[in-house]
Amino acid sequence: MKIVALDGYTLNPGDNSWSPVERLGELVVYDRTEPRQVVERSLGADIVLTNKAVISQNELAQLPNLKLIVVTATGFNVVDVEAAAKRGVPVCNAPEYSTQSVAQHVFAMILSYLHRPYQHDLAIRQGAWKASGDFCFWLEPIEELSGKSIGIIGYGKIGQAVGRLAEAFGMSVLAYSPRPKPDVFPGVEWCDLELLLNRSDIVSLHCPQTSRNSGMVDSGFLNNMKHSAILVNASRSGLVVEADLVIALRKGVIKGALLDVASTEPIADDNPLLQLENCVLTPHIAWSSLAARKRLMQITADNIQAFVEGEMPNQIN
């Protein structure tokens, strides 16, 4: 059985062994694959692994031997799952591998924004502490999370993990979901989207991107938030109308934005977000702790093993 990984570098840049997958067949790994190379590299493969390499109806039509597509991620929009189903090719993904990693990253961004450890370290090295003449100094007032409210949009596994951390910091948790579960999470206040935006000091996005919610964070959404609020997006860039967010940050409609995703990745040199001091950017790394990538590798191997045994617990088509 031949297995081809089209873009294996992010999963294993050298610190995450492919051995769980290698045991299951002849594995060929490409660090990165350009769109024009997808068919050529996948020809003859029984199983193709992809993270961001697109496999559309066009590619599927040219791969008659393909038996399984494994998405090495939770989101699977890079694969035309309906076209794959019509050709009898199951597609599976890797759910829940990054839950703790993403939740931790969300609070790393929040705490960094509120405490500015890097900026204070830099100021110390430039002599600002000594020049102050005091035993302590700060660049701007430091805020506590205790007593603040966080609004979590999408209360799946990651949203729940963020909620638990928020509660540990003494925050009140508001949640919005198309399918609220007040009996399951009694400590969480479920409310409609407008009320959540009106009351939250921090709004954190944790919903999958769909045709219904693409661009949901637009000017209307942002105008309903507190002027003192912070938006956090460690989910999908397509949830946000980036141009509207830029205007809101420039005009002080909201206080700041903490973003792990951008409209183009890597982010474009002319993206105006790069010029805004009240916007903190990280390069789509919330999911990528070594522990999470090890789980992802094992789930990928488990998906292949399940396919061989005639079971597909993570099939999405």
MARMAR-898353 format. One record per residue (C-alpha): residue in one letter; y, z, x; residue number from 1. Coordinates in steps of 0.05 Angstrom, whole numbers. Layout:
N
['A', [Y, Z, X], NUM]
...
// end
This chain:
317
['M', [0, 0, 0], 1]
['K', [66, -22, 30], 2]
['I', [127, 22, 18], 3]
['V', [197, -2, 37], 4]
['A', [258, 44, 40], 5]
['L', [321, 1, 34], 6]
['D', [373, 53, 53], 7]
['G', [339, 112, 84], 8]
['Y', [393, 137, 130], 9]
['T', [427, 185, 82], 10]
['L', [360, 217, 64], 11]
['N', [338, 221, 137], 12]
['P', [391, 210, 190], 13]
['G', [343, 241, 240], 14]
['D', [332, 312, 215], 15]
['N', [286, 301, 155], 16]
['S', [217, 274, 171], 17]
['W', [188, 216, 131], 18]
['S', [118, 244, 140], 19]
['P', [107, 263, 67], 20]
['V', [117, 190, 48], 21]
['E', [84, 160, 110], 22]
['R', [18, 193, 90], 23]
['L', [16, 152, 27], 24]
['G', [19, 81, 55], 25]
['E', [50, 33, 105], 26]
['L', [123, 54, 107], 27]
['V', [180, 10, 131], 28]
['V', [248, 43, 134], 29]
['Y', [315, 8, 137], 30]
['D', [375, 53, 149], 31]
['R', [420, 7, 108], 32]
['T', [410, -57, 69], 33]
['E', [464, -107, 49], 34]
['P', [459, -137, -21], 35]
['R', [437, -205, 7], 36]
['Q', [380, -171, 45], 37]
['V', [348, -134, -14], 38]
['V', [299, -188, -35], 39]
['E', [280, -209, 36], 40]
['R', [264, -138, 57], 41]
['S', [228, -121, -8], 42]
['L', [182, -182, -9], 43]
['G', [110, -160, -4], 44]
['A', [125, -87, -19], 45]
['D', [85, -51, -71], 46]
['I', [137, 5, -75], 47]
['V', [211, 3, -60], 48]
['L', [254, 64, -47], 49]
['T', [329, 58, -60], 50]
['N', [388, 104, -62], 51]
['K', [449, 58, -68], 52]
['A', [418, -11, -56], 53]
['V', [423, -48, -123], 54]
['I', [360, -77, -154], 55]
['S', [383, -119, -213], 56]
['Q', [347, -168, -258], 57]
['N', [360, -222, -206], 58]
['E', [324, -184, -150], 59]
['L', [267, -163, -196], 60]
['A', [253, -235, -215], 61]
['Q', [242, -251, -141], 62]
['L', [194, -193, -128], 63]
['P', [129, -210, -165], 64]
['N', [87, -160, -125], 65]
['L', [132, -100, -138], 66]
['K', [94, -44, -174], 67]
['L', [142, 16, -170], 68]
['I', [215, 31, -156], 69]
['V', [231, 102, -132], 70]
['V', [305, 122, -134], 71]
['T', [318, 173, -80], 72]
['A', [371, 206, -123], 73]
['T', [381, 234, -193], 74]
['G', [428, 179, -217], 75]
['F', [392, 112, -227], 76]
['N', [448, 64, -246], 77]
['V', [432, 22, -184], 78]
['V', [369, -4, -218], 79]
['D', [365, -48, -281], 80]
['V', [314, -3, -313], 81]
['E', [307, -45, -375], 82]
['A', [293, -108, -335], 83]
['A', [243, -69, -294], 84]
['A', [208, -44, -356], 85]
['K', [202, -115, -383], 86]
['R', [167, -134, -319], 87]
['G', [121, -74, -323], 88]
['V', [153, -40, -263], 89]
['P', [163, 35, -273], 90]
['V', [225, 68, -244], 91]
['C', [228, 141, -226], 92]
['N', [282, 186, -199], 93]
['A', [288, 255, -167], 94]
['P', [316, 306, -215], 95]
['E', [343, 375, -197], 96]
['Y', [334, 371, -122], 97]
['S', [408, 384, -106], 98]
['T', [426, 437, -158], 99]
['Q', [441, 494, -110], 100]
['S', [472, 449, -58], 101]
['V', [522, 420, -107], 102]
['A', [540, 487, -138], 103]
['Q', [551, 516, -69], 104]
['H', [595, 458, -49], 105]
['V', [637, 465, -112], 106]
['F', [654, 536, -93], 107]
['A', [664, 518, -20], 108]
['M', [719, 470, -43], 109]
['I', [749, 521, -91], 110]
['L', [750, 578, -41], 111]
['S', [776, 533, 14], 112]
['Y', [833, 509, -31], 113]
['L', [852, 580, -51], 114]
['H', [846, 613, 18], 115]
['R', [862, 554, 65], 116]
['P', [819, 580, 124], 117]
['Y', [826, 515, 163], 118]
['Q', [902, 513, 155], 119]
['H', [908, 586, 176], 120]
['D', [864, 575, 236], 121]
['L', [907, 516, 257], 122]
['A', [971, 555, 246], 123]
['I', [944, 612, 290], 124]
['R', [928, 563, 346], 125]
['Q', [998, 535, 341], 126]
['G', [1028, 605, 350], 127]
['A', [1050, 620, 279], 128]
['W', [1015, 688, 275], 129]
['K', [1047, 713, 339], 130]
['A', [1115, 686, 319], 131]
['S', [1111, 723, 252], 132]
['G', [1113, 790, 287], 133]
['D', [1068, 821, 233], 134]
['F', [996, 844, 235], 135]
['C', [981, 790, 183], 136]
['F', [1013, 729, 154], 137]
['W', [996, 676, 103], 138]
['L', [1020, 605, 92], 139]
['E', [1024, 615, 17], 140]
['P', [1000, 667, -34], 141]
['I', [925, 674, -38], 142]
['E', [894, 676, -107], 143]
['E', [834, 714, -133], 144]
['L', [781, 682, -176], 145]
['S', [766, 746, -213], 146]
['G', [798, 743, -281], 147]
['K', [806, 668, -281], 148]
['S', [769, 620, -326], 149]
['I', [727, 560, -307], 150]
['G', [713, 504, -356], 151]
['I', [648, 468, -341], 152]
['I', [639, 400, -373], 153]
['G', [564, 385, -376], 154]
['Y', [520, 447, -376], 155]
['G', [456, 421, -347], 156]
['K', [421, 452, -287], 157]
['I', [480, 441, -239], 158]
['G', [532, 464, -290], 159]
['Q', [490, 526, -303], 160]
['A', [486, 541, -228], 161]
['V', [562, 535, -222], 162]
['G', [569, 581, -283], 163]
['R', [525, 634, -251], 164]
['L', [567, 633, -187], 165]
['A', [631, 636, -228], 166]
['E', [606, 698, -264], 167]
['A', [589, 731, -197], 168]
['F', [662, 721, -178], 169]
['G', [684, 755, -242], 170]
['M', [706, 691, -277], 171]
['S', [698, 676, -351], 172]
['V', [657, 613, -364], 173]
['L', [675, 562, -417], 174]
['A', [627, 504, -428], 175]
['Y', [629, 438, -464], 176]
['S', [568, 396, -478], 177]
['P', [548, 347, -532], 178]
['R', [489, 393, -545], 179]
['P', [514, 465, -539], 180]
['K', [463, 521, -531], 181]
['P', [499, 586, -547], 182]
['D', [434, 624, -559], 183]
['V', [406, 605, -491], 184]
['F', [469, 624, -451], 185]
['P', [499, 683, -487], 186]
['G', [550, 699, -433], 187]
['V', [581, 629, -438], 188]
['E', [636, 612, -487], 189]
['W', [622, 544, -518], 190]
['C', [683, 506, -542], 191]
['D', [708, 437, -557], 192]
['L', [737, 396, -500], 193]
['E', [810, 404, -519], 194]
['L', [805, 480, -523], 195]
['L', [767, 482, -456], 196]
['L', [823, 442, -422], 197]
['N', [877, 485, -453], 198]
['R', [846, 551, -428], 199]
['S', [813, 536, -362], 200]
['D', [844, 552, -294], 201]
['I', [791, 508, -262], 202]
['V', [757, 448, -295], 203]
['S', [692, 425, -262], 204]
['L', [655, 361, -281], 205]
['H', [579, 364, -283], 206]
['C', [559, 309, -331], 207]
['P', [523, 244, -317], 208]
['Q', [566, 181, -323], 209]
['T', [551, 141, -385], 210]
['S', [584, 84, -423], 211]
['R', [612, 137, -470], 212]
['N', [645, 182, -419], 213]
['S', [667, 133, -365], 214]
['G', [741, 145, -352], 215]
['M', [742, 208, -395], 216]
['V', [790, 242, -346], 217]
['D', [851, 200, -363], 218]
['S', [924, 217, -375], 219]
['G', [909, 249, -442], 220]
['F', [855, 293, -412], 221]
['L', [899, 314, -355], 222]
['N', [959, 329, -399], 223]
['N', [916, 377, -440], 224]
['M', [901, 418, -377], 225]
['K', [944, 476, -354], 226]
['H', [998, 457, -304], 227]
['S', [969, 510, -258], 228]
['A', [897, 484, -265], 229]
['I', [852, 451, -213], 230]
['L', [804, 394, -227], 231]
['V', [738, 392, -190], 232]
['N', [694, 330, -188], 233]
['A', [628, 334, -151], 234]
['S', [594, 290, -202], 235]
['R', [612, 216, -211], 236]
['S', [677, 181, -192], 237]
['G', [674, 137, -254], 238]
['L', [687, 197, -298], 239]
['V', [759, 197, -273], 240]
['V', [813, 145, -281], 241]
['E', [838, 152, -210], 242]
['A', [906, 120, -223], 243]
['D', [920, 171, -278], 244]
['L', [898, 228, -233], 245]
['V', [945, 205, -178], 246]
['I', [1004, 205, -226], 247]
['A', [985, 274, -253], 248]
['L', [981, 303, -182], 249]
['R', [1047, 272, -161], 250]
['K', [1084, 297, -223], 251]
['G', [1053, 366, -223], 252]
['V', [1017, 356, -289], 253]
['I', [960, 396, -256], 254]
['K', [963, 437, -193], 255]
['G', [909, 403, -153], 256]
['A', [844, 364, -149], 257]
['L', [781, 376, -107], 258]
['L', [740, 312, -103], 259]
['D', [673, 298, -71], 260]
['V', [672, 226, -98], 261]
['A', [720, 168, -98], 262]
['S', [727, 101, -134], 263]
['T', [703, 64, -72], 264]
['E', [658, 96, -20], 265]
['P', [676, 100, 36], 266]
['I', [745, 112, 8], 267]
['A', [794, 54, 16], 268]
['D', [849, 62, 69], 269]
['D', [902, 48, 16], 270]
['N', [876, 98, -35], 271]
['P', [938, 139, -55], 272]
['L', [896, 202, -60], 273]
['L', [897, 204, 16], 274]
['Q', [972, 216, 14], 275]
['L', [971, 276, -33], 276]
['E', [972, 346, -4], 277]
['N', [947, 376, -70], 278]
['C', [883, 335, -67], 279]
['V', [824, 357, -24], 280]
['L', [771, 304, -9], 281]
['T', [701, 310, 18], 282]
['P', [657, 248, 32], 283]
['H', [604, 253, -24], 284]
['I', [566, 308, 10], 285]
['A', [556, 360, -45], 286]
['W', [484, 338, -53], 287]
['S', [467, 332, 20], 288]
['S', [446, 399, 49], 289]
['L', [384, 394, 92], 290]
['A', [346, 438, 43], 291]
['A', [365, 391, -14], 292]
['R', [345, 329, 26], 293]
['K', [278, 361, 44], 294]
['R', [266, 373, -30], 295]
['L', [286, 301, -44], 296]
['M', [237, 275, 8], 297]
['Q', [181, 316, -23], 298]
['I', [198, 294, -94], 299]
['T', [198, 222, -70], 300]
['A', [129, 231, -41], 301]
['D', [106, 267, -104], 302]
['N', [131, 209, -147], 303]
['I', [90, 159, -106], 304]
['Q', [28, 203, -107], 305]
['A', [35, 212, -183], 306]
['F', [40, 136, -191], 307]
['V', [-24, 127, -151], 308]
['E', [-59, 178, -195], 309]
['G', [-34, 145, -259], 310]
['E', [17, 198, -276], 311]
['M', [93, 188, -279], 312]
['P', [129, 254, -294], 313]
['N', [197, 228, -271], 314]
['Q', [193, 158, -300], 315]
['I', [260, 138, -331], 316]
['N', [242, 72, -364], 317]
// end
